[in-house]
Amino acid sequence: MAEKVIFPNSTIGVIGSSPNGIALVRKAKKMGFKTAAYGSNAESPTLREADLPIVGRGNDQLQLQRFAERCDLVVYESEQVSSESIKYIQKFTSVPQGSEALELMQDRLLERAFFEQLNVNIAPYATIVSLDDIYQAISSIGFPCVLKPIQKGLMRTAQFVLRKQSDIAKCAELIEQGTFILESWIPYQQEISVVLVRDQNGTLTYMAPLETHYREHRLIQVVGPAEIDKPIWDEAKNIATLIGDNLNYTGVIEVGFFVTQAGAIYVKRIVPAIHEAGYIYQYISNVSLEEEQLRAAANMPIVLPKVVQKGAIGFLQEKDFNAIKTQWILKENWFYNFFRYPASMLPQSTSGFVFTAGQTGTEAKEQLDSTGIWDGARLEEDKNE
């Protein structure tokens, strides 16, 4: 892991092609860095924005080496980047984030083993390689429960909710595709995110807590700062600190939690990269996650975040555009961010988001809800995404 400071006119490379990538490239340019970008699609706005675009697949070692050798350091822009690609790039340049945290969180079994080592609350689970394993595990896991592939980002639609005994037989064909976990269903009242920045000395800096809302595995709204009781925030922060202190990682980390009605806290996931929930910080705080990520990578001092206003963001899909036209001409306090990415490159067809401020985050969310654009009961399958 690099310990030297990276100064302006050095080249920062960004690997990956989600909307995080172009935001990182643009911020790096504003900070005085030269930029390179690596991705598999020449039409990616991230590659088009960079000073040096390099096109290649994740396993193209020749192109990965060519990219790495032209960078003073490399950052990966999301948790979807292959950990194997990062391991290879590390042979030729500095990757302050490292590959260990990325490899850990991309595998649900490795992630849960990490949580168990730290003795933090997670949903009970069992490893599943055959239908018999489900029959044996269901007595301790119980109904409802969720069957998930161990590799995150793969076979997302392969997740299956089991609500009764007869549902087990429906999993037979699915299980033939690989190894899965069977996870208990946590009945939660609130879902929150704790976002922190870990610098190269291991010092942790915390952003304001967020409340997240999902539907069909897709993030639809974020409220910030989250309105949570102090004991819940203190406990979530303590768990996030424990996780941050035990990860070999530099940069932005998101830790997701389920909070039950009784106040019990369960760790949902960790994301060792910029998570889309964090887009709200550019509006409600004095610093963006892109700047914090680059400062950590370049070994610069981390900005102490301060909340400057409260608000909410709602994520948009192409199907929402007609409804947005009405708000476009009515709402003076709505601020839009459209990604302008090809639909094939955007996860779950997310096209952008809108931000609005309020006296509280909840009030801002109510402004969004009143339009009906984000209508729809939260599906129970989302509870254990």
C-alpha positions, 0 to 999 in steps of 0.5 A, a space after each residue: 500500500 502506497 505511503 507517499 503523497 501524490 501531487 497535482 500533475 501525477 496520473 490517477 487511474 480509475 478502473 470501472 465504468 459506473 457513474 462513480 467513475 466519471 465523478 472520480 475522473 472529474 473530481 481528480 481533474 479539478 484537483 489538478 491530476 491527470 487521469 486515465 480510465 480503464 473499462 470494457 466499453 469505449 463508449 463509457 462516459 468515464 473513458 471519454 472523460 479521462 485524459 487517457 482511456 484504455 479499453 480492455 476486458 477485466 482479464 486482459 492482462 496486457 491492457 491492464 498492465 499498459 493501464 497500470 504502468 501509466 498511473 501513479 496510483 489506481 482507484 477502483 470506482 465500485 464494488 463490481 470491479 474484479 478483485 483478480 484484476 486489482 491483484 494483477 494491477 498491484 504488480 505494476 502500480 499502487 492501489 491504495 484500496 488494495 484487493 483484500 476488502 474487495 475480494 472479501 465482500 464479493 464472496 458472501 461466505 468470506 464476508 460472513 466469515 469476516 463478520 463472525 470473526 468480529 462477533 457482530 450480529 448477522 442474519 443466521 445462514 447456512 451454506 447450500 450445495 444441494 437440495 438436501 442441504 436446504 431440507 437440513 438447514 431449514 429447521 434452524 433457519 426457519 421461514 421465510 428465508 432467502 437463497 442467494 448465490 455466494 458470488 455477489 453481483 452474479 445471478 442477482 435474479 437467482 435469489 429466491 425467497 422461501 416462505 413454506 416447505 413446498 418452496 424448497 423443491 422449486 430450488 432444485 434447478 437453481 442450486 445446480 448453478 453453484 454454491 449458495 447460502 440460505 439466510 434467515 429473513 430479518 424483519 427490520 423497521 429501518 435500514 441505515 448506512 454508516 459511511 466512513 473514510 479510512 486513511 492510509 494510517 488507519 484513522 477513520 472519519 465518519 460521514 452523517 448516517 443515512 436511511 436507505 429504501 430499496 424495492 426489488 433489490 434496487 435503491 430507490 430513496 436515501 434520506 440524510 442525515 438519518 433520523 435515528 436514536 442516539 443509542 442506535 447510532 452509537 452502536 452502528 458506529 461502534 460496529 463500523 469502527 470494528 469493521 474499519 479497524 480490521 480491513 486492510 483498506 484505504 478509502 470510502 467504506 459503506 456499512 449497511 445495517 438492518 434495525 429491528 423494531 426492538 432496536 437490534 442491529 444486524 450488519 447487512 453488508 460492507 462496500 469497500 468503495 463509493 456506494 450510490 447511497 453516498 451521492 447525497 453527500 454532495 448536497 447535504 455536506 461540505 464534501 463529496 465521497 469522490 473527493 474523500 476517496 481521492 484524498 485518501 488515495 493520494 495520502 492527503 488530509 481527509 476533510 472533516 465532514 459537516 452537515 450543511 442541510 438535510 434532504 433526500 434523493 430519489 433514484 430515477 428510471 427511464 420509465 419515470 421521465 414523463 412524470 419528471 416533466 411535470 416536476 421539472 416545470 414546477 419544483 424550484 427546489 429539485 436538483 437533477 443528476 442524469 447519468 447519460 450512460 447507455 442503458 446496458 451499462 447502468 445497474 438495474 436501469 437507473 438513469 439518475 436521481 433528484 435531490 430535494 432539501 427539507 427542514 428534516 430528511 423525512 420532510 424532504 422524502 415526503 416531498 418526493 413521495 407526494 409526487 407518486 413517482 416512487 409509489 409502491 409497497 416495499 417488497 419483502 424480498 428486499 429485506 435481505 438483499 
